[in-house]
Amino acid sequence: MSTKSVIGDILAGVIFIGLYLGLTYLGGENPSKMIPTERKVESGYVRPSKLEIKLEDINGNGTNETLLKYDGKSYLLKLDEQGIPKIQTYEVIPAKVIPAKVIPKQ
């Protein structure tokens, strides 16, 4: 099998996958699990165009928390004791820098 043949097969596969995902997305399905584009949203419901989900280690413990950002404001996206998702507001309080006491030399 020649290099041209392999590159051609890879290119054809990429184009096929792109077309498939594009057509299914336009058809209303969402195979890549992205937030859907807006069509019509009933009054009182969240507008998808204002929604963002991201991971960030906001408490500095080395593990990411899931944040739900809506219309510019961030919320924690957590599970309660029954495993049901809940949204919780939070605030980050910056650490204070306190200078060490200088012990005079004797």
C-alpha positions in Angstrom: 0.0 0.0 0.0 1.5 3.3 -1.0 1.7 6.5 1.1 -0.7 8.3 -1.3 -3.2 5.5 -0.9 -3.1 5.7 2.9 -3.4 9.5 2.9 -6.3 9.3 0.5 -8.1 6.7 2.7 -7.6 8.8 5.8 -8.8 12.0 4.0 -11.9 10.2 2.8 -12.6 8.9 6.3 -12.3 12.4 7.8 -14.6 13.9 5.2 -17.1 11.1 5.7 -17.1 11.6 9.5 -17.4 15.4 9.1 -20.3 15.1 6.7 -22.1 12.5 9.0 -21.7 14.7 12.1 -22.7 17.8 10.3 -25.8 16.3 8.8 -27.0 14.6 12.0 -26.4 17.9 13.9 -28.5 19.8 11.3 -31.1 17.1 11.7 -31.5 17.9 15.4 -29.4 15.0 16.8 -26.3 15.7 18.8 -23.8 12.9 18.5 -20.8 14.9 19.8 -22.6 15.8 23.1 -22.3 19.5 22.5 -24.8 22.0 23.8 -27.4 22.3 21.0 -27.9 25.5 19.0 -31.0 27.4 19.7 -34.2 26.9 17.8 -37.2 27.8 19.9 -36.9 27.8 23.7 -40.0 28.0 25.8 -40.4 31.0 28.1 -38.8 30.4 31.5 -36.2 27.9 30.2 -32.4 28.4 29.9 -31.2 29.7 26.6 -28.5 27.2 25.3 -26.5 30.1 23.7 -25.8 31.5 27.2 -24.7 28.2 28.7 -21.2 26.9 29.1 -19.9 23.9 31.1 -16.2 23.8 32.1 -13.8 22.1 34.5 -11.7 24.1 36.9 -9.9 23.5 40.2 -11.4 26.4 42.0 -10.6 25.2 45.5 -7.0 24.3 44.7 -7.1 20.7 45.9 -5.8 19.2 42.6 -9.1 17.9 41.4 -11.4 19.8 39.0 -14.9 20.9 39.9 -17.7 21.1 37.3 -18.8 24.7 36.7 -22.0 25.8 34.9 -21.6 29.2 33.5 -24.8 31.0 32.5 -25.0 34.5 31.1 -21.6 35.3 32.5 -22.1 34.0 36.0 -20.6 30.7 37.3 -22.3 28.1 39.4 -21.2 24.7 40.8 -22.8 21.8 39.1 -23.0 19.1 41.8 -24.8 15.9 42.7 -26.8 15.6 45.9 -27.0 12.6 48.2 -29.5 10.8 45.8 -27.2 11.5 42.7 -29.5 14.2 41.4 -27.8 17.2 39.7 -28.1 20.5 41.5 -26.8 24.0 40.8 -25.2 25.9 43.7 -23.8 29.5 43.8 -20.4 30.0 45.2 -17.8 32.6 45.9 -14.0 32.5 45.9 -12.3 34.4 48.7 -8.7 35.3 47.8 -6.0 34.2 50.1 -4.6 36.8 52.4 -0.9 37.3 52.5 0.3 37.9 56.1 3.9 38.9 56.6 5.9 36.7 59.1 6.9 38.5 62.2 10.5 39.6 62.1 12.4 38.5 65.2 15.1 41.1 65.9 18.7 39.8 66.2 20.1 39.8 69.7 
